[in-house]
Amino acid sequence: MSVLMRPLLALLLLLTAWSARAQYDIDQFFFRGQRALMEGQYTQAINNFNIIIRLDGSLYEAYFFRGIAKYNLGDFAGAESDFDRALDLNPVYTLAYHYRAITRSRLGHYDEAIEDLRHAVDLRPNYYGLYFSRGVTYFLSQQFEKAVEDFNRFISKEPREPDAYLNRGASYLFLGDTVKALRDYDRAITLRSFDPEGYIRRSRIYYAQHRLEDALADLDRAVEIDSTNTFAYFNRALIRYELKDIQGTLSDFDEVLSREPDNSLTLYNRALIRSQIGDYNNALDDYDQVLNINPDNVLAYYNRSILFIEMGRWQDAIDDLSRAIELYPDFANAYMNRSYVKNQLGQYASAEEDYRTAQAKIARYRSMTSDSAGRAAFADTSRKYDRLLALDSDFARSDFNDELLQNRNVNINLKPLYRFMLRHDSGENDGMTIMLRGSYQDSRLSEFTASVPVDVAVSCRPSEAAAVDNSRLREAVEDEVRRTGDDRALFAKALMESEGKQFNAALQSYSEAIERNPQEVFYYINRGALQSEMIDFISSIESNVQVLTMDNAGTAKARVRDGSSRSYDYSAAISDMNHAAALYPEFPYTYYNLGNLYCLSGDMPEAITQYTKAIDLYPRLGEAYYNRGLVLIYVKDKEKGCLDLSKAGELGIGDAYSVISKYCDVEE
């Protein structure tokens, strides 16, 4: 996290005293929750504060501390909701205003954040940490003069806090005052000489002033302090390149990529240098990776085409230049180069047409009085398109976003279907814990599990049966089936067969159980889940597993891992689940399963509908929130999807926070 967004020391908040509780249990859960916060075990902290809230929903501190835990997990929407609740219960709770402001700032809601900080300052004008946070918010909303004023207020009372000088220095830099910015960075380094941040920031001013040796010395020091700081290596590579140290430049880019192999900007820059030194094959590999990450990167196509020209690969060069022109029709240089390549291939008429098009675009560009036409700048034949790309002074992404858009795809898996499975309890689920965690209770379900001749439970977790020797139990169940043909025994036999991957045998056993007792809803649920599992198993062998693929902006697409268009038919599984829903419409897991099956079938609106039914019946079904959240992001309803993921995390689905950090943080 950038120093601009560092919250004030969390320990100060965690040591805040609260009034004595009437109940010993609440005190214990508060203690455990705060200790988990201090130790960075945020999901564990959330679980403890959840229990407190269920015991007494009027305790505003529980919402506040749970909000802090969510904030640290990157769940800003969930944190804001908890701070809202804390303030509803205690409208003069300064810390909640403060942290809600920080959270709203992370969400990009700067006006609301500043209003929260105004309330907080009115309540506690001598709490100078508020001025620090408001300065950050003013900076992020590009109100740099106001940011300086607030950092001045903070520094007047806390003159030895290096982050304040780093932030004020950044504000001065955006105001164009490099002298004051440099002075603040010097002061920050003096106060905290073992933090690479100050050296990195100061090096960028030196770099802008062409004081390359000074900049290099600062970055050498930053790397010495933190050998894992990829930003330091990246910036040092740029300076080494300016100093004609090509091998040093490549070495630093290699360091970045050893830790961030999908860093498109570094791959692109390394490709340029490899091209310049004649390392064409490795340069092509780098460009290929860049274009795999972002297929719409015009500069990568253009510069790769130049490599192809150098190598005499004329048709490949034409393909890349044509793609560059398709992406940016005003790219005059691309037309000029394509004209040259077509001449080499004897395509003289087409080459002449490209040449005339290029000249027309150049003339149009020269007639413009400014660069306000934006992408028409690609008609500027005087511009170098093989320069290394750098980040701006705030480690922002202006050049990068304009010219080298990053697009990291990540495969996201749904939480699996719920079904009955053999249970191997560890003895942890005592009655008190079940009550506090709000586990699903259903009399019909309890009666059914009690009637099955093996110990079973409803779960979406992987089975542990493979690690347990149940051969004697299996023999006993099979003997019961042979003797009586009892449908419950057939169900138990099917469970053991399915967990042993004997899918056809299990399917036959479930079908026989249904034939003997066609009104038993739970048989249909497991048979439907088995049919889905069979499809997943077969497709995984063929490497054709369908997954949700989303980029960092939340843009989503469905794909099959090997790129094929093969699809699988889930209609039999859906039919069984629908039959189960008709027999017992009050059972939430059936609708959850239908949500998964419709999602796998590509019917996202119906999947959302089914997840919603499951949640209406059982509001604590975290997996339903998680899966619905993924599907909502998939269909580009990011705000609702992130709220669902926040709820899933609150309900104990730890994976939700890694998804939130990828797709729900506006700064990503």
PyMOL commands that set and color helices and strands:
alter all, ss='L'
color gray80, all
select helices_A, chain A and resi 3-5+10-14+24-38+42-55+60-72+76-89+94-106+110-123+129-140+144-157+162-174+178-191+196-208+212-225+230-242+246-259+264-276+280-293+298-310+314-327+332-344+348-366+374-379+398-403+431-437+443-451+465-467+471-484+487-499+503-516+521-541+571-583+588-600+604-617+622-634+638-650+655-663
alter helices_A, ss='H'
color red, helices_A
select strands_A, chain A and resi 410-412+419-422+456-459+546-550+556-560
alter strands_A, ss='S'
color yellow, strands_A
deselect
rebuild
show_as cartoon
